[in-house]
Amino acid sequence: MPKKSDETVHDQESGLGRSIGPVVSAAHLASGANPALSELEYAMTLTSNAMQRWMVLGTTASGYPGLTSMDVQVMHSVHHRQRVKTLSELCLMLHIEDTHLVNYAIKKLEALELLKTGKRGKEKTVEITEQGATACEQYHNIREALLIEGIKTLGLDQKEISAVAQLLRTLSGQYDQAARSAASL
């Protein structure tokens, strides 16, 4: 993966290239001790928004319009390993504190007969239906054809992709710790 973080633009008047620094959304945040982190944050924002748009439109192309990216994440998380999950497990998996967000998605998916709910003691359980499993498989097929095939052309190494994923999971812990500290101020 490229290590370069400074972009160079061609100055029309002088004919010389000049560095414009890292590509960020907030130069005032990049002016601190770690401008590369601001560059990463902007890249994560762009990637997150693009991924959410993909999930919605990929699911629509699969024949299930009207779902949000949260609905899609919940559906695929419920289908993961084909086992019954609890609401709290789903919130933990998706790192969502507000159970109402996940519960709303579950109700919406249940109304579409993609999920079914039950109880384990006092806790709500969720499992995929046959129609939900079919929706996940259709999404998978479209993802392979439209997204994965395009990504293959980039020639990215699978080990490098896994290393980036590990880094992002590790950074999420740092953001969580900073959020806890900010909440105590």
C-alpha positions as CSV (number, residue, x, y, z in Angstrom):
1,M,0.0,0.0,0.0
2,P,1.3,3.5,-0.7
3,K,2.9,5.2,2.2
4,K,2.6,8.7,0.6
5,S,0.4,11.1,2.5
6,D,1.3,14.5,0.9
7,E,-0.4,15.2,-2.4
8,T,1.4,17.3,-5.0
9,V,-0.4,19.7,-7.3
10,H,1.0,21.5,-10.3
11,D,1.1,25.3,-9.9
12,Q,0.0,26.8,-13.2
13,E,2.0,30.1,-12.7
14,S,5.3,28.7,-11.6
15,G,5.2,25.4,-13.4
16,L,6.4,23.8,-10.2
17,G,4.8,21.1,-8.1
18,R,3.9,22.1,-4.5
19,S,2.9,20.0,-1.6
20,I,-0.6,20.6,-0.2
21,G,-0.3,18.2,2.7
22,P,-2.4,15.3,3.7
23,V,-6.0,15.1,2.3
24,V,-8.3,15.9,5.2
25,S,-11.7,17.4,5.8
26,A,-10.6,19.7,8.6
27,A,-7.2,21.3,8.2
28,H,-7.4,22.7,11.7
29,L,-7.4,19.2,13.1
30,A,-4.6,18.1,10.9
31,S,-2.4,20.9,12.2
32,G,-1.8,19.1,15.5
33,A,0.8,16.5,16.5
34,N,-0.6,13.7,14.2
35,P,-1.9,15.0,10.8
36,A,-1.8,11.4,9.4
37,L,-4.6,10.5,11.9
38,S,-6.8,13.3,10.4
39,E,-6.1,11.9,7.0
40,L,-7.1,8.5,8.2
41,E,-10.3,9.9,9.8
42,Y,-11.3,11.5,6.6
43,A,-10.6,8.3,4.6
44,M,-12.7,6.4,7.2
45,T,-15.6,8.9,6.8
46,L,-15.5,8.6,3.0
47,T,-15.3,4.8,3.3
48,S,-18.0,4.5,5.8
49,N,-20.4,6.7,3.8
50,A,-19.6,4.8,0.6
51,M,-20.0,1.4,2.3
52,Q,-23.4,2.4,3.8
53,R,-24.6,3.6,0.4
54,W,-23.3,0.3,-1.2
55,M,-25.2,-1.8,1.5
56,V,-28.5,0.1,0.8
57,L,-28.2,-0.1,-3.0
58,G,-26.7,-3.6,-3.0
59,T,-29.7,-4.8,-1.0
60,T,-32.1,-2.9,-3.2
61,A,-30.5,-4.6,-6.2
62,S,-31.0,-7.9,-4.4
63,G,-34.7,-7.3,-4.4
64,Y,-35.2,-5.7,-1.0
65,P,-35.6,-2.0,-1.3
66,G,-36.3,0.3,1.6
67,L,-33.7,-1.0,4.0
68,T,-31.2,1.2,5.8
69,S,-27.6,0.3,6.2
70,M,-28.4,-0.5,9.9
71,D,-31.1,-2.9,8.8
72,V,-28.7,-4.6,6.4
73,Q,-26.0,-4.9,9.1
74,V,-28.4,-6.4,11.6
75,M,-29.8,-8.9,9.0
76,H,-26.3,-10.1,8.1
77,S,-25.2,-10.2,11.7
78,V,-28.2,-12.4,12.6
79,H,-27.4,-14.7,9.7
80,H,-23.8,-15.0,10.8
81,R,-23.0,-18.6,11.6
82,Q,-26.7,-19.5,11.4
83,R,-27.3,-19.4,15.1
84,V,-29.9,-17.6,17.2
85,K,-28.6,-14.3,18.6
86,T,-29.8,-12.1,21.5
87,L,-30.4,-8.4,21.2
88,S,-27.5,-7.7,23.5
89,E,-25.2,-10.0,21.4
90,L,-26.1,-8.0,18.3
91,C,-25.5,-4.7,20.0
92,L,-22.1,-6.0,21.2
93,M,-21.2,-7.4,17.7
94,L,-22.1,-4.1,16.0
95,H,-20.7,-1.9,18.8
96,I,-24.0,-0.1,19.3
97,E,-24.9,1.3,22.7
98,D,-28.5,2.3,21.9
99,T,-30.4,-1.0,21.8
100,H,-33.4,0.9,20.4
101,L,-31.6,1.3,17.1
102,V,-31.0,-2.4,16.7
103,N,-34.4,-3.3,18.1
104,Y,-36.1,-0.9,15.5
105,A,-34.2,-2.7,12.7
106,I,-35.2,-6.1,14.1
107,K,-38.9,-5.1,14.1
108,K,-38.6,-3.8,10.5
109,L,-36.9,-6.9,9.3
110,E,-39.4,-9.1,11.2
111,A,-42.3,-7.3,9.5
112,L,-40.7,-8.1,6.2
113,E,-40.4,-11.8,7.3
114,L,-36.6,-11.7,7.0
115,L,-36.1,-12.3,10.8
116,K,-38.1,-13.9,13.5
117,T,-37.9,-13.2,17.2
118,G,-38.4,-15.2,20.3
119,K,-37.4,-15.3,24.0
120,R,-34.7,-16.9,26.0
121,G,-35.7,-16.2,29.6
122,K,-36.3,-12.5,29.6
123,E,-34.0,-11.8,26.7
124,K,-35.2,-11.2,23.2
125,T,-33.7,-13.6,20.6
126,V,-33.5,-13.2,16.9
127,E,-32.9,-15.6,14.1
128,I,-32.9,-15.5,10.3
129,T,-35.8,-16.9,8.3
130,E,-35.6,-18.8,5.1
131,Q,-36.5,-15.7,3.2
132,G,-33.9,-13.7,5.2
133,A,-31.2,-16.3,4.3
134,T,-32.2,-16.1,0.7
135,A,-31.9,-12.3,0.9
136,C,-28.4,-12.6,2.4
137,E,-27.4,-15.0,-0.4
138,Q,-28.8,-12.7,-3.1
139,Y,-26.8,-9.8,-1.6
140,H,-23.7,-12.0,-1.4
141,N,-24.0,-12.9,-5.1
142,I,-24.4,-9.2,-6.2
143,R,-21.6,-8.2,-3.8
144,E,-19.3,-10.8,-5.5
145,A,-20.2,-9.6,-9.0
146,L,-20.2,-5.9,-8.4
147,L,-17.9,-5.1,-5.5
148,I,-15.5,-8.0,-5.2
149,E,-14.7,-8.3,-8.9
150,G,-13.9,-4.6,-9.0
151,I,-11.7,-4.8,-5.9
152,K,-9.8,-7.8,-7.4
153,T,-8.5,-5.6,-10.2
154,L,-6.7,-3.5,-7.5
155,G,-4.4,-6.4,-6.8
156,L,-4.6,-5.9,-3.0
157,D,-2.9,-8.5,-0.9
158,Q,-5.3,-10.3,1.5
159,K,-2.8,-10.2,4.3
160,E,-2.5,-6.4,4.0
161,I,-6.2,-6.0,4.0
162,S,-6.4,-8.1,7.2
163,A,-3.7,-6.0,8.7
164,V,-5.6,-2.8,7.9
165,A,-8.7,-4.3,9.5
166,Q,-6.8,-5.2,12.6
167,L,-5.4,-1.6,12.8
168,L,-8.9,-0.2,12.5
169,R,-10.3,-2.5,15.2
170,T,-7.4,-1.4,17.5
171,L,-8.0,2.2,16.7
172,S,-11.7,1.8,17.6
173,G,-10.5,1.0,21.1
174,Q,-8.5,4.2,21.3
175,Y,-11.5,6.2,20.1
176,D,-13.7,4.5,22.8
177,Q,-11.2,5.3,25.5
178,A,-11.0,8.9,24.4
179,A,-14.8,9.1,24.3
180,R,-15.0,7.8,27.9
181,S,-12.5,10.4,29.0
182,A,-14.4,13.1,27.1
183,A,-17.6,12.0,28.9
184,S,-16.0,12.6,32.2
185,L,-14.9,16.2,31.5
